[in-house]
Amino acid sequence: MASEFKELNSLIPISDSVGSHLTADASTTYHVIGIYLHNTHTSSIEVTLYKVPNNGGAVGTPGAGNQIFKKTLTTLQTYPINDITMYLDSENDSIQAVAGTASKVNIFIEGAIQT
């Protein structure tokens, strides 16, 4: 098995409806070691993150049982979540997010990919 440390997603905005920001491929393990959030808005915005297991091979639905983070980010705040270690090791396991205002909070995920 080969491992490569890299960005696991591009810097992308979070919607105001739940969406996946990293979804595992078949035969690939994602080792997440950091998630970075940045509020670009002129007011505070609440952000919620979920680590969602696949649902019968399809992307699962987030809920209270798989919520991993919830915080209100102040204006122009960057918030690193770098005290985590998570694995997405089954096809369609995912990290999903939602923000109180669409397209104002960016998310960046870093880690390693094992194939």
MODAUR-V781383 format. One record per residue. N is the residue number from 0. RES is the residue in one letter. PHI is phi in whole degrees, -180 to 180 (NA if undefined). D_FIRST is the distance of its C-alpha to the first C-alpha in Angstrom with 2 decimals. Layout:
# MODAUR-V781383
N_RES_PHI_D_FIRST, N_RES_PHI_D_FIRST
This chain:
# MODAUR-V781383
0_M_NA_0.00, 1_A_-103_3.79, 2_S_-120_6.70, 3_E_-139_10.18, 4_F_-82_13.40, 5_K_-169_16.08, 6_E_-73_18.84, 7_L_-95_17.78, 8_N_-149_21.22, 9_S_-79_24.25, 10_L_-68_27.26, 11_I_-134_29.07, 12_P_-76_32.17, 13_I_-94_32.29, 14_S_-82_34.76, 15_D_-92_37.50, 16_S_-126_36.03, 17_V_-60_32.64, 18_G_-146_29.78, 19_S_-84_25.99, 20_H_-115_24.47, 21_L_-158_20.77, 22_T_-128_19.64, 23_A_-72_16.20, 24_D_-87_15.12, 25_A_-66_14.11, 26_S_62_10.50, 27_T_-133_9.76, 28_T_-111_10.14, 29_Y_-103_12.59, 30_H_-107_13.38, 31_V_-86_17.01, 32_I_-119_18.73, 33_G_-164_21.87, 34_I_-130_24.27, 35_Y_-122_27.33, 36_L_-120_30.51, 37_H_-138_33.55, 38_N_-88_36.94, 39_T_-94_38.76, 40_H_-85_41.78, 41_T_-87_45.21, 42_S_-141_45.07, 43_S_-71_42.83, 44_I_-138_40.24, 45_E_-84_38.50, 46_V_-126_34.77, 47_T_-127_32.85, 48_L_-117_29.08, 49_Y_-134_27.40, 50_K_-108_23.97, 51_V_-110_24.49, 52_P_-71_22.66, 53_N_-64_22.73, 54_N_-121_25.92, 55_G_62_25.58, 56_G_95_22.82, 57_A_-101_24.78, 58_V_-63_24.78, 59_G_-81_26.71, 60_T_-105_29.88, 61_P_-72_30.14, 62_G_-164_32.70, 63_A_-57_33.96, 64_G_-72_31.52, 65_N_-123_28.44, 66_Q_-72_30.09, 67_I_-115_28.29, 68_F_-163_30.61, 69_K_-152_34.14, 70_K_-159_36.16, 71_T_-94_38.96, 72_L_-92_38.22, 73_T_-78_41.36, 74_T_-52_42.40, 75_L_60_39.95, 76_Q_-78_37.84, 77_T_-106_34.20, 78_Y_-125_32.38, 79_P_-87_29.01, 80_I_-113_27.08, 81_N_-121_24.77, 82_D_-110_25.13, 83_I_-122_22.63, 84_T_-141_19.13, 85_M_-132_18.23, 86_Y_-121_15.38, 87_L_-111_15.68, 88_D_-123_13.42, 89_S_-127_15.67, 90_E_-53_16.92, 91_N_75_19.96, 92_D_-62_19.62, 93_S_-151_21.34, 94_I_-109_23.06, 95_Q_-120_26.64, 96_A_-146_29.64, 97_V_-147_33.38, 98_A_-124_36.00, 99_G_-67_39.76, 100_T_-133_40.43, 101_A_-69_38.42, 102_S_64_36.77, 103_K_-114_37.85, 104_V_-117_34.78, 105_N_-98_31.60, 106_I_-127_28.08, 107_F_-135_25.07, 108_I_-122_21.66, 109_E_-125_19.11, 110_G_167_15.74, 111_A_-128_12.04, 112_I_-115_9.91, 113_Q_-113_6.36, 114_T_-121_5.63
